[in-house]
Amino acid sequence: SLWQIGVEAVRGDVAVARAIADGIVPRPDRIIAVGKAAVAMAKPACDTWPDAPCLIVTKYEHAADAPARACVLEAAHPVPDAAPLPAGRALQDQVSACEPGTHLLVLVSGGASALAEVPSEGLSLTDLMDSTNALLASGAPIAQMNAHRTERSQIKGGKLLAGFGGVRITTLALSDVEGDALATIGSGIGDAPES
């Protein structure tokens, strides 16, 4: 029963609803949610601020309870298929659509690394798939996987939010990595200066 209480306390919907109720999250102008728990995390935010555009990127078969007004994109995990490429571009579009004065709410959970991608110049989707398969087969630790992904990405390691032109970014992250560093969760897809 204690284990179940702990699990319930860190559910995406519960954690985000608590952050909103505690006043940690000011009213956002846009919401992006990425990861296996993206739908759960986005739901209380979308319910609280129904006028804020919301983009959700999650794993196949994880979108059943998504808010009806949200744009939902699904992709494969842990090895990417073709779907992370349009998802990565959609995330870039949402960030670049933030005008001066915009507050962006970023919700990140485990799986974000595989679910959205814009490869570095000269790399193909096949390159990403092959390298991910090789690292998984080698038993590489998550820190090594994330470093590898960040080097080969235009959106990981803080790159997605680096060009943000608004006034504020609030990032809420559910950690699935040792140490809970924002730069490590989802390979730093929700990391940005002053997040």
C-alpha positions as CSV (number, residue, x, y, z in Angstrom):
1,S,0.0,0.0,0.0
2,L,2.9,2.4,0.7
3,W,4.4,1.6,-2.8
4,Q,1.0,2.4,-4.4
5,I,0.7,5.7,-2.4
6,G,4.2,6.7,-3.8
7,V,3.2,5.8,-7.3
8,E,0.0,7.8,-7.1
9,A,1.8,10.8,-5.8
10,V,4.0,11.1,-8.9
11,R,1.5,10.4,-11.5
12,G,1.7,13.0,-14.3
13,D,-1.8,14.4,-13.8
14,V,-1.5,14.5,-10.0
15,A,2.0,16.1,-10.0
16,V,1.0,18.8,-12.6
17,A,-2.4,19.5,-10.9
18,R,-0.5,20.0,-7.6
19,A,2.0,22.4,-9.2
20,I,-0.9,24.4,-10.6
21,A,-2.8,24.5,-7.3
22,D,0.4,25.5,-5.5
23,G,0.8,28.5,-7.8
24,I,4.1,27.2,-9.3
25,V,2.8,27.6,-12.8
26,P,1.5,31.0,-14.0
27,R,-1.0,31.1,-16.8
28,P,0.7,29.9,-20.0
29,D,0.1,31.2,-23.5
30,R,1.1,27.9,-25.0
31,I,1.6,24.3,-23.7
32,I,3.8,21.6,-25.1
33,A,4.0,18.1,-23.5
34,V,6.5,15.4,-24.6
35,G,7.0,11.9,-23.3
36,K,5.2,8.7,-22.3
37,A,3.3,10.6,-19.6
38,A,2.6,13.7,-21.8
39,V,-1.2,13.2,-22.0
40,A,-1.5,12.8,-18.2
41,M,0.7,15.8,-17.6
42,A,-1.1,18.0,-20.2
43,K,-4.7,17.2,-19.0
44,P,-4.8,19.4,-15.8
45,A,-3.0,22.2,-17.7
46,C,-5.5,22.0,-20.6
47,D,-8.4,21.8,-18.2
48,T,-7.1,24.9,-16.2
49,W,-6.3,27.0,-19.3
50,P,-8.6,25.9,-22.1
51,D,-7.6,28.8,-24.4
52,A,-3.9,28.0,-24.5
53,P,-2.9,26.0,-27.6
54,C,-1.6,22.6,-26.6
55,L,0.7,20.2,-28.5
56,I,1.2,16.7,-27.1
57,V,3.8,14.2,-28.4
58,T,3.5,10.7,-26.9
59,K,4.0,7.0,-27.5
60,Y,1.7,5.0,-29.6
61,E,-1.4,3.9,-27.7
62,H,-0.9,6.5,-24.9
63,A,-3.2,9.1,-26.2
64,A,-6.6,7.7,-25.4
65,D,-7.4,10.3,-22.6
66,A,-5.9,13.3,-24.4
67,P,-7.8,16.6,-24.2
68,A,-10.1,16.9,-27.2
69,R,-8.7,20.3,-28.2
70,A,-5.0,19.3,-28.1
71,C,-3.0,18.5,-31.1
72,V,-1.6,15.0,-30.5
73,L,1.2,13.3,-32.3
74,E,2.3,9.7,-31.6
75,A,5.6,8.0,-32.3
76,A,7.6,4.8,-31.5
77,H,9.6,4.2,-28.3
78,P,12.4,3.4,-27.6
79,V,13.6,3.0,-31.2
80,P,12.4,5.9,-33.3
81,D,10.3,5.3,-36.4
82,A,9.5,8.1,-39.0
83,A,7.0,9.8,-36.7
84,P,9.5,11.7,-34.4
85,L,10.6,13.8,-37.4
86,P,7.2,15.7,-37.9
87,A,6.8,15.7,-34.1
88,G,10.2,17.4,-33.7
89,R,9.3,20.0,-36.4
90,A,6.0,20.6,-34.7
91,L,7.7,21.3,-31.4
92,Q,10.1,23.8,-33.2
93,D,7.0,25.5,-34.8
94,Q,5.3,25.9,-31.4
95,V,8.4,27.4,-29.8
96,S,9.0,29.7,-32.7
97,A,5.4,30.8,-32.6
98,C,6.0,32.3,-29.2
99,E,5.9,36.1,-29.5
100,P,7.5,38.6,-27.1
101,G,5.6,38.4,-23.8
102,T,4.7,34.8,-24.3
103,H,4.8,32.3,-21.4
104,L,5.5,28.7,-22.5
105,L,4.7,25.7,-20.3
106,V,6.8,22.7,-21.2
107,L,5.8,19.3,-19.7
108,V,8.4,16.5,-20.1
109,S,8.5,12.9,-19.1
110,G,10.5,9.8,-19.9
111,G,10.5,8.7,-23.5
112,A,10.8,12.3,-24.9
113,S,14.2,11.5,-26.4
114,A,12.8,8.9,-28.8
115,L,9.4,10.5,-29.5
116,A,10.5,13.8,-31.1
117,E,13.6,14.5,-33.2
118,V,15.2,16.9,-35.7
119,P,18.5,15.3,-36.7
120,S,21.7,17.3,-37.0
121,E,22.7,18.3,-40.5
122,G,23.9,15.4,-42.5
123,L,22.2,12.7,-40.4
124,S,19.2,10.6,-41.5
125,L,16.5,8.9,-39.7
126,T,18.2,5.6,-40.5
127,D,21.4,6.9,-38.8
128,L,19.4,7.6,-35.6
129,M,17.6,4.3,-35.6
130,D,20.8,2.3,-36.2
131,S,22.7,4.2,-33.4
132,T,19.8,3.8,-31.0
133,N,19.6,0.1,-31.6
134,A,23.4,-0.3,-31.2
135,L,23.4,1.6,-27.9
136,L,20.4,-0.4,-26.6
137,A,22.0,-3.7,-27.5
138,S,25.3,-2.7,-25.8
139,G,23.5,-2.0,-22.5
140,A,24.7,1.6,-22.5
141,P,23.6,3.7,-19.5
142,I,21.0,6.4,-20.0
143,A,23.6,9.2,-19.6
144,Q,25.6,7.8,-22.5
145,M,22.4,7.3,-24.6
146,N,21.4,10.9,-23.9
147,A,24.8,12.4,-24.7
148,H,24.8,10.5,-28.0
149,R,21.3,11.7,-28.8
150,T,22.1,15.3,-27.9
151,E,25.2,15.4,-30.2
152,R,23.0,14.3,-33.1
153,S,20.0,16.5,-32.6
154,Q,18.8,20.0,-33.3
155,I,16.3,20.0,-30.4
156,K,17.9,18.1,-27.5
157,G,20.3,19.4,-24.9
158,G,18.5,22.7,-24.6
159,K,18.5,23.4,-28.3
160,L,14.7,23.3,-28.7
161,L,14.2,26.2,-26.3
162,A,17.4,28.1,-27.1
163,G,15.6,30.3,-29.6
164,F,12.6,31.1,-27.5
165,G,11.5,34.6,-28.1
166,G,8.9,35.0,-25.3
167,V,9.3,36.2,-21.7
168,R,9.1,33.0,-19.6
169,I,9.4,29.2,-19.8
170,T,8.1,27.0,-17.1
171,T,9.3,23.4,-17.3
172,L,7.7,20.6,-15.2
173,A,9.5,17.3,-15.6
174,L,8.8,13.8,-14.4
175,S,12.2,12.2,-13.9
176,D,13.1,8.7,-14.9
177,V,16.9,9.2,-14.6
178,E,19.2,9.1,-11.7
179,G,19.9,12.6,-10.3
180,D,16.8,14.2,-11.8
181,A,18.8,16.7,-13.9
182,L,16.6,18.6,-16.3
183,A,19.5,18.4,-18.8
184,T,19.2,14.6,-18.7
185,I,15.4,14.0,-18.7
186,G,14.4,13.5,-22.3
187,S,17.9,14.3,-23.3
188,G,17.3,17.9,-22.2
189,I,14.4,18.5,-24.6
190,G,12.8,20.7,-21.9
191,D,16.0,22.4,-20.7
192,A,16.6,26.1,-21.3
193,P,18.3,28.9,-19.5
194,E,16.2,30.1,-16.6
195,S,13.6,27.4,-16.9
